[in-house]
Amino acid sequence: MLKVIEQTADFAGEARYCPPAPRPQPRPLGPIALIRTLKRNPLECWAIQHFEQPIVAGGLPIGHVLLVHEPGAIRRVLLDNAANYRKDRLQRRVLSAGLSDGLLSAEGEQWRLQRRVIAPIFARKTVMDFTPAMMGAAEALVDRWAGLGDHATIDVAAEMARVTLDVVERTIFSDGFGSDAEDIRLAMATYFNTIGKISPLDILGAPDFIPRFSRLRVHSTLKFFEAAVDKVISARRQFLAEQPDRAPNDLLTHLLEARDADTDHGMSESEVRSNILTFIAAGHETTANTLSWAMFLLSQSEEWRERVGVEVDRELADPVPGIADRLVETRAVIEETIRLYPPIAAMSRVALDDDDLSGERVRRGSLIVISPYVLHRHRLLWQRPDAFDPRRFLAPARATIDRFAYLPFGAGPRKCIGSTFALQEATLVLAAIMKRFSFQLKPAHAVWPTLRVTLRPANGLPMIISRRRS
Ligand code: HEM
């Protein structure tokens, strides 16, 4: 039974600010309009009934589709009967072009083995040890900003992409990308811009051998990545063989040394490479968007700028491992940010067999779409769903949120392996920025969310920054 999440008494009546979001369509779009809108901005496809009804059955040109936004049914798809629901072709293709044997898109036994080997690498303790690396990247960012002088205009979206890539470099390859770093950054941007566009051929279910123009462009970019990453991997393998006691404490060492506890098998060369690329692809853009939206939302809320400012002045003096756990208000801002603007705005699965979801019949081959964006703004699940209010994520209100009503990182066996890493990173970087800078949106800039693989601000996010006097 659906229940609107209860919030504390002081929660009600405050927090009126509703950040920009497309107004839901009055009724579901017809096939032509749907394909056109999916190509332009999939976020604009959702109709009001999706935000008001638990499960909506619909037809796409590719067949029977169920749009599922009821926590009990979601639990069944992602957890209780997860074996019956496989990641679907479209999602795998859009999210992971070219990374077919990385954790994000592997299936069956290959996925199970990889997940078992990789899980310890993203355990809390390992992630906490990355605090200095993450803070190092955050400090490098704010130091660079300090050099720009007061009232400088920056593109926050580009800056956040830069700092999260720096975190990737410091945590995966602690000895850096080397001389290719700038080329790798450029290749990354091209890659995301290209795979972000959903081809109408994908929606129509055209087979893989029909070339998509956009994919042809990605191919050479991906080849460039692979060569650059291969160079770093082989240099590290050699180093580990020659000087095992001096192994850098980073994700690359962990991946090369990881062994399955039962079989003692490590990962093949191509699995290591695919997973490195997967971590970059899955972790860099998502966290960058989280930070961009968080800065935007803070720029619109004096109350939360002040609250976070007080917290970082008090807590950030000594950035030791575990510090992120003490930044509870900063973290609540991050969690509310990815409620309103979940970087992965939709997940999809294909039913392998008939099933029943809260009374709705699922047929073998049905496509199940779960959109965290719709779920997090569902009228039956949240009070004032479109309003920005991080208090939802502070005790005691936090405990009232159903595990399956809030899914920025998914759920069940395929939930995000990097969630602890991402939350810690976003919290630390936002805290470091808030300690040193105040910022405001460039006047007259219209902010608008758009979905290109990840949910990001269209046309960047220009802001005017000045050093903060705490
Ligand atoms: C705010 C940042 C992030 C968000 C919102 C996010 C979101 C997600 C979501 C929703 C899924 C599940 C997709 C599905 O079930 O269909 C997922 C899976 C995954 N994420 Fe993340 N992610 C983030 C950061 C990261 C980071 C930092 C890494 C790694 C360094 C990472 C690596 C992965 C991998 C490897 C998977 C596939 C797991 C599997 O299938 O076993 N993500 N992520």
Residues whose N, C-alpha, C, O or C-beta is under 5 A from the ligand:
A	BS01	HEM	L103 L104 R115 F279 A282 G283 T286 T287 T290 P343 I344 M347 L407 P408 F409 G410 P413 R414 K415 C416 I417 G418 F421 A422
